[in-house]
Amino acid sequence: MAKITAGVATSHVPAIGAALDLGKTQEDYWKPIFDGYEFSKEWIKNEKPDVIILVYNDHASAFSLDLIPTFAIGCAEEFQPADEGWGPRPVPTVKGHSELAWHIAQSAILDEFDMTIVNNMDVDHGLTVPLSLMFGQPEEWPCKIIPLAVNVVQYPPPTGNRCYNLGKAIRKAVESFDADLNVQIWGTGGMSHQLQGPRAGLINKEFDTAFLDGLTKDPQGLAKMPHIDYVREAGSEGIEMVMWLIMRGALNDDIDERYRFYHVPASNCAVGHIILENK
Ligand SMILES: O=C(O)c1ccc(O)c(O)c1
């Protein structure tokens, strides 16, 4: 039986990917950020997941205002890094797990979560920056990756509660997949940041810390938080944090918080990172 063993959440700031690709990790501005992921890089070497379900949002790379799926699951065999304006990032092709992805799509849709099935999609910094932070710069990504794109760009995004419950449906799907697989689920985006308007540059450490605490200790309470609280407290792009609740919903109620890292700023963003292990 396939099993979800751990959840990871991390910000996915595009400038972090550029810093790595351009060899700037030891510069004063970037070093503390990359140092904050050293523990995680060692941890994941030992954990050796077979598959990662990677929850992220697309930034007008694969989708646009023409087509806005709330939840889109990548069922293809592979996904190319997207060209976001400066050419595709020099990172490996993302290899999918088509069979498990289709199984999750079927199980979740029959459980009344209307996933969009995607067979052709490029993946942008939302997905590749977390991989770079956790795995560095390998020739090939060391495991299969199932992209799960969530609309957090065009109102209305899904509620935190719906995300949390989708996590539970994903867990059920994984546990009914008849193969001995070590599966992780990652939630990405956030933490507090706002990229435009008079409040551009907003950071709220108090809110972010409370969110990290709630994720570990009271995810059901956190799932009840309305959109307006994310936007008011964590900025317009802070709403990305609903994606972390998909990760949390897929884990046990009772988990071990293995690691936490928080740093301000990277570009306009508060970088947050947490590793949660199923007991
Ligand atoms: O801080 C930033 O620059 C920034 C830009 C785009 C993103 O998707 C993001 O998460 C952060």
PDBQT file of the ligand as one rigid body, heavy atoms in Angstrom, charges set to zero:
ROOT
HETATM    1  O1  LIG A 301       8.406  38.096  -3.555  1.00  0.00    +0.000 OA
HETATM    2  C1  LIG A 301       8.295  37.934  -4.777  1.00  0.00    +0.000 C 
HETATM    3  O2  LIG A 301       8.948  38.599  -5.554  1.00  0.00    +0.000 OA
HETATM    4  C2  LIG A 301       7.387  36.879  -5.317  1.00  0.00    +0.000 A 
HETATM    5  C3  LIG A 301       7.006  36.938  -6.647  1.00  0.00    +0.000 A 
HETATM    6  C4  LIG A 301       6.177  35.938  -7.165  1.00  0.00    +0.000 A 
HETATM    7  C5  LIG A 301       5.765  34.907  -6.347  1.00  0.00    +0.000 A 
HETATM    8  O3  LIG A 301       5.019  33.892  -6.817  1.00  0.00    +0.000 OA
HETATM    9  C6  LIG A 301       6.142  34.881  -5.036  1.00  0.00    +0.000 A 
HETATM   10  O4  LIG A 301       5.700  33.845  -4.278  1.00  0.00    +0.000 OA
HETATM   11  C7  LIG A 301       6.967  35.863  -4.518  1.00  0.00    +0.000 A 
ENDROOT
TORSDOF 0
